[in-house]
């Protein structure tokens, strides 16, 4: 009964005790690997001492992970232990140990019944990517791919069970981890998909989720989404199609084209509307402005003109035609020439501020608009 489904309120003292003991083991691993002694101890000797301890615990940990993964208190502890255990995996010589860590993580994630119980395990997934994602080793990349896919499938399943929009759960739960993939192993990220699905299934879901996540009322979700999208743009810039073979190009080109179209359509509309119409939190305006410029920089005006116009033609934009004309012209200049990022951010911040007044109807044609036009028009 204790090992069955349940929540943390019904977990009882036994699960709490199990969790604490797992955390104690994690602390032992961390402190033993990080401790300083009068006589230097080779890290290889530290690993040799700890690995038998982990191996002796593995059957019990696997059983707990298999039976108790519905409890966040348990998945948090196991995720902590797995993350600390990565200190033992410094080179490809320790790949067998890494494989064991990944296998336990997959067991726990697969058995998790909610996005909240999956989330703690993603810290481990993220650390695996950060530590090993840049290595040119097919076995490691397969491990990372498997971890991403089991996490993705678990969140899709939990979304159905919780009645939540699955794309929103993907964004809220996985974007931080996927940002690490974009930085460390972008080619892998762009092609991850379940068997029988088109290449890039996971990244497709992320792009679809982004506009709605940007519109959420959760500041943390907005920040994580912005960072993920910015990292994805950097990843695209780092990819040289000329260096890829024909098979890789066949897989990647359609995915990259889709990502670029998404950036220039719904995502750009959302970014411009939310920032220039004063909807998002003020402390996010600079990040939004930076991301907008990153999207505009490699684009052609004809590829983004419709999206920018659509953003300024919504009922939420209340500053009148003069501001709209100057703003759209400035967006165009960001494409045609190098436009100072600080000035672009100032322009968007000024529009955000003008939308905060209690009487925005009096703004259009007023003194604030005249100052804005004078400040940002091309012939200033």
Secondary structure by P-SEA (a helix, b strand, c coil): ccccccccccccaaaaaaaaaaaaaaaaaaaaacccccbbbbaaaaaaacaaaaaaaaaaaaaaaacccccaaaaaaaaaaaaaaccccccccaaaaaaaaaaaaaaaaaacccccccccaaaaaaaaaacccccccaaaaaaaaaaaaaaaaaaaaaaaaacccaaaaaaaccaaaaaaaaaccaaaaacccccccccaaaaaaaaaaaaaaaacccaaaaaaaaaaaaaaaaaaaacccccccaaaaaacaaaaaaaaaaaacaaaaaaaaaaaaccccccaaaaaaaaaaaaaccccccccaaaaaaaaacccccccaaaaaaaaaaaaaaaaccccaaaaaaaaaaaaaaaaccccccccccaaaaaaaaaccccc
